[in-house]
Amino acid sequence: MRIAIVGMGGDIGTGVALRFDKDRETSMLGIDMEPPRRRIRRAIFHRVDPTDVEERTRLLVDFDPEIMIHAGIYEPHSRSNPHDAEVRTRAATRSVFRAALDCPSLRQIVMRSSTDIYGRTHGGVRPPFQLGTDLEPHSRFGRMMADAEGVAVDFSEQRPDVTVTALRFAPIVGPYIPSPLGRYLRLPVVPTGPLFFEGQLQLVHIDDVHDAFAAAVRAGVGGAYNIAGEGTIRGSEAARIGRRPFVPTWGPGWFVARAATAVLGAPLPEHSVESLTHGRPVSTEAAARELDFVASRSTRDCIEDLYDWKSVVRLPVDRDPVDRSVA
């Protein structure tokens, strides 16, 4: 099976590639602006800027994948500032779907999306089925995801033979990944929503994100699916788990809080403020039924793992066996 992963250099793309790396019958093409931080044996990687749409399109068409994974979504204040994140996401999405039009062997595209696409409403409580539906984004990241799904809908009209699957992830957290919300919650003091009026956070662990992509490829079904851990938690509860003092914040106070957190190295994008103040619980019934996927970690597990940050992590040695005998 030939799999192309756009965004292989990021934490999501690298983890997804490792899920398929043990399959001897799989070959992979990876494209990103930075190389993967782990060794991926069965992948050929090309370092190409997201805005170089022509080169990315050429590489994808030449590889002619059977499965295309679009993890090249740049969340504001993750690894890119909001403007660059939007430009890179738009360009990467265009290159994926432009190339897909000319890949005769292509069977499925699995793309990253986000529950921020629902905005401040509770539309995500209903299990989604159709790509490009229930879109009421209010934040910049939400509008970016709505635009990406809109491109996917247009593509589906031109190539109805290709299955398109959008995974709408809750805020992604985990140790060592550049998550804006994760950085924020690890600050020494955590501003939260006003007491008794906080939003209910629902999160997803980075390991479950990787597994969700693999499950979507195995299932081979199209549509939009919410991916999130079980349960919800308030920002103040999360801060207490991490033994952080919290400051109830509302109205103009968020301008001060965002300025302060930016100075402390954890800039807070508007979609994260939206999550903290309004919450966004979603239904994951469709993913369980159609993708046979249920997140292994609850929202509370995500928070506990986020604060269980070891200063040094020793990874197992991963090397080919070497014959050291001397002839």
N, C-alpha and C positions, 0 to 999 in steps of 0.2 A: 504494500500500500504506500502510495506517495502522499506525503503530508507537507504542506507549506504553512509555516508559522510566521506571520507578520507580527513583529514585536517580540521576537525570541530572546532579545537581550534583557528584557525586563523580568521582574520577579514572577509575573504570571506566565509569560511566554516560556521562560526557562523551565519552570515547574511542569508545565504542560508537556514540553518536549521530553523531559525525563520520564513522564508517564508512558511514553511510546518508545523510549530508547531501548528497552529490553526486547522488543519484538524484532526478530531477525529478518522478517519479511517487510519491514518498514524502512523507507528512506525518507529523509526530511530535508527541506530547504528552509533556512532561517534568514530573515531580513530584519534589520533594526539599525538604529543609529549608534548603538553600543553593543559590544559582543556579550554573549552569555557569561555569567560568572561561575558556571560549572561546566565540566567536560561533557559534551553530548556526542557520543560515538557515531551515531548514524545520521548526523546532520552536516550539511554543507552550509556554512554561514557567510552571508554577504553584508558588509557594513555599508549601508546606504542611508542618507538623510531622508527623513519622511517627506520632505518637500520635493525630492527628486522623483516625481511621479513617473516620468518616462522610463528611468532605469529600473525602478521597482516593477513596473508593468512588464517590461521586457524579461526580467528574471523569472517572474511568475509564469508568463506565457511559455517560455522556453522549458520550464520544469514540468508544465502541464500536470498539476497535482490532481489527485482524486478527492482529497479533503483539503480545504483551506481554513485555517484558524486565524481569525482577525483579533489579535490581542494588542494591536498597535493603537490603543486608546490612551491618551495622555491626560490624566486627571490634574486639574489646576492645583498648584502648590504640592504636587507629589515629587516629580523630578523636573517639572517645567513651570515657569510662571504662567498665569492664566492666559495671556495673549499667545505665547508660544505653544501652550498646550492645545489651544483651539486650532491654531494654524496647522500644527503637526497632525492632530487627529483628523481634521478635514482632508488633508492631503493623503494620509495613509489610507483612509476609507475609500477615497476616490481611486487610488491605485489598485486596491484589492478588487473592487467591483468592476473597474475597467478591464483589468486583466482577466477576470472571471468570464467575461463575455467571449473571450477567445481561447478558453481552455476546454477542449472537447471531452476530456476525460473527467472533468469535475462533476462530482456527485453531491457535495454538501459544503456549505460555508457555515462555520460556527463563529459568531461574533460576540465580543464583550459589549454589554450595555449596562444600565444602572437603574436602580429603583428611583434615582433622582429624577427620572423621566416623568414620574407622577406628580412632581411638584409638592405643594402643601396639602393636596387632597388625600383622601384615603382610598383612591381607586385601586391601589395595589392589593387591598384586602381581597378583592375578587381575583381568582386565578385567571391570568391572561391566556389567550390562545393565539390571537392573530398578531402578526408583526405590525408595528406602527399604530397600534390602538391604545386607548387610555393615556394619551400623551397630553399632559398639562404642566409642562415644566415652568418653573419660576426662576431657577438659578442658571448660571452660565453653563455649568456642567450638564444640567438637565437638558438644556437646549442643544448642547453638543450631541448628546445621545439621541435626542429626537431627530436631529439632522442625519446622524449616521443610520438610524433605522429607516428614515425616509429614503436614503440612497438604496438601502437593501430592498425596500418595497418596489422601487422603480426597476431594480435589477430583476426581481422575481417576475415582473410583467414581461421582460424580454427573454428570460431564461426560465420558464416554468418547470423545466426538467431538473433544475438544481434546487435542492432543499436548502433553505436558509433558516438557521436557528439562532435566535438572540437570547443570551443569558443575561437577565437583568439582576445584577448583583446588588445586595445591600452593601453599605459601607464596608470595605475590605480592611481588615486589621490583622496584625500578627507581629511577632518580634522581628526586628531587623528589616522590615520592608518600609518604603517611604510613603506611609499612609498619613495624609494630613490630620485625620481625626485621631489616629494612633499617637502621633507626635504630641498633639494637643493634650490628650488625656494623660500623657506622661509628664506634663509640666509640674513644677513644684506646687503651684496653686492652679485650680481648674475653675474658670468661670462657667456657670451652668445657667439653665433657664430659671425663671422665678419659681420659688418653692410652691409646690402643689399645682403648678401649671407647666411643668417640664414636659418635653416631648418624650415618647417612648422609643428609645433606640433599638433597632434590630440590626445585628451585624453578621458578617460571614468571615470565617477564618481563611487565611490564604491557602492552606492545604485543601480545604473544601472547594475553593475556586478551581484549583488544578483538577481535582477529581470530577467536578461538574463538567468541565470541558471534555474530559475523557468519556464520561457517561453520555454526553450529547452525541459524540461521534459514534459510540456503540449503538445508541438508539436509532440514529439516522432519521429522526422526525423533525419537521419544521415547526415554526411558531415562536412565541415569546414566553419565557419561563422565569419566574422569580426564583432566585437562589439566596437563601438566608438561613441563619441558624435558628434553632427553636427558641421562642421566648423573646422578651424585650427587657430593657433596663433603662433607668433614668440616668442622666449625666451625674447627678449627685451620688447615686448608688455606685456607679462606676468609680468615682473619685474615692469613695469610702473603701472600696475593695483595694484600691491602690494606696490607701493611707495618705491621700492628698486632701488638704483643706479645699473647700469649694466656695465660690462666691456667687450667690444668686444674682443674675444679670437680666435686665430687660430694656427694651426701647433703645435710646441713644447710648446706653451703657455698653452695647455690643461694639460700637465704634471704638470706644476706649479699650475694650477687651481685645479686639482684633489688632489694634495698634500695639498693645503690650505683648501679645503672643508673638507677633511678627518680630519684635525686638529680641525676644527670647529664643528665636529660631524655629518657631512653630506657627507660621502664618496660617490663618484659618480661612479657607474659602467660604463663599456664601452658601454653598450647598451643605457644608458641614454645620454652619449656624442653623440652617433650615432643619437639619436632622435633630439638633439639640433642642430647638425651641418648639417645633411642631411634631417631630417624630414621623415615622413612616413604616408602620407594621404592614407586612405583606403576607399573602397566602402563597404557600409553596406546594399546594396540592397537585397542581398540574405537573410540576417537575417530578414529584414522587410517582405519579401515575404514568406519565408519558416517557420520562427519561429514566425511571427506576432509580432516582437519586434523592437521597435525604442527607442533609449536612450532618457530619459526625459530631460536630461541636456546637453546643448551644451558644446563644449570645453571651451568657454569663461565662462560659468556658473561654470565649474569645477575650473577654476582659481579663480574666485571671491569667491567661497565657501572655497577654500584652504586658502585664506588670511583672511576670516571671522572667525577667530579662537578665540572662547571665552575661557577665562582662567578657568571658572567653568561652567560645564554643569550639570543641575539637571535632572536626569532621573525620569520618573514616577514610583511610587511604584508598584511593581508587586508581589502580594502575594495572596495566597489562602484565601478565606474568612474563618475566624476562629470564632467558636461559643464560646463566652466568658461567656455564662450563667453558673451559678453554680447550680448544682442539689441540 
